[in-house]
Amino acid sequence: MSKDQRDLFFGLIRIHVLAHASHEPVFGMAMMEELARHGHRIGPGTLYPLLHGLERNGLLKSENENVGGRRRRVYRITAAGEEALSVAREKVDELHDELHEQRPRRIGPETGG
């Protein structure tokens, strides 16, 4: 995937992370695998800054957990994250409808007489 394509889909990846975090705590490696299932092949150098940014913006909260004797940072959605996800769902539904319209509404200047 090119940088331009990645930039285009970056918002959708954030929404995807929030959607999963709304159901269960998430962690980096599992999210990379889940995103790869959807064709978003991103590495830790991209995903972890994204997770940190969502946390910095108050949409996720992280904590370290001990899993099988190893430390793992897990992320949980916050109330602000739930609210942002709710708005995102509405916007994604609206965009989906527009992408699949047979005759999209014209947005340019009127032409003809």
N, C-alpha and C positions, 0 to 999 in steps of 0.2 A: 504494500500500500504506500502510495506516495505521501509526502508531507502535506500537500494540498488536500488529499483525500482524508488524511488523518485529522487535519484541522477541521474539515467539514463535519466529521463524525464525532469529534471530541465531546460535544455537548450531549450527544446520544449516549456515549459511553458513561458520562457522569450520571445521566438519568438511569441507565442500566444498573450502575453500582447502587444508587439510592433505592431502586426497586428491590434488589436482592437484600439490601440491608434493612428494608422495611419488614422482611419476613424472618430474617435470622442474622446473627452476627456474621460478618464477612472478614476474610483475610486475603492478603495479596495473592498468593499462589492459586488459591481456589478461584479468585476473581479473574486472574489471567486465563485459567483453563475455561471458565464459563464464557468469557468474552471471545476466546478463540473458537468456541463452538458456534459462535455467531459471526465468524469471519473477521473479528477484530484482533489481530495478532499484535499485541503490545507487550513490551518487556517491562521488567521491574523499573528501569530508568524512566519510563513513562507513567506506569501505573502508580508507583508510590508517591511521586509528586502530586498526582491527581488526588489520591486519597488524603494526603496532607493538606492540599488546598481545600477539599471538602470539609475537613476538620477545622482548618483555620477560619473558614466561613461559617462555622457553627452548624453544618448540616450533618456531620458525623462526629462521634466521640470515640476515641480509642482507649484501649487499656491492654496491658500485657496479661496474658493467661499462660499457665503452665499446661502444656499438652504433651503427654508422654515424656515428661522430663525435659522438654524443650520449651523455651519461651516463644510465644507467638503474639503478635500485636493483632487484636481483633477490633473491628469497627462496628459500631451500632449507630443506627439513625437517631437523630435528635427530634424534638418537637418541630424545630425550624426545618429540619430535613423532611419531615412528614408533610409539612405545609408546602414546601417547595416542590415535592414530588406530586402532590395533589394538583398544583397549578400546572406542572409539567405534563401530567396526564391529560388535562384539558387541552393544552396547546398541541400535544402530539396527536390527540384525536382529531382536532380541528385540521391540522396539517395533513393527516392521513386522508381525511375526507376530501380535501382540496387536491391532493396528489392523484386521487382516483376519480375525480369528476370527469364526466364525458365532455362537457363543454365548460371549461373554467371561465369564471367571470373576467371580463376585460378590465385591465387597469390603466391602459394608456389613454391618450387623448382621443376624443371622439373623431371618427373619420367618416367621410361620405356626407350626403346631403339630406 
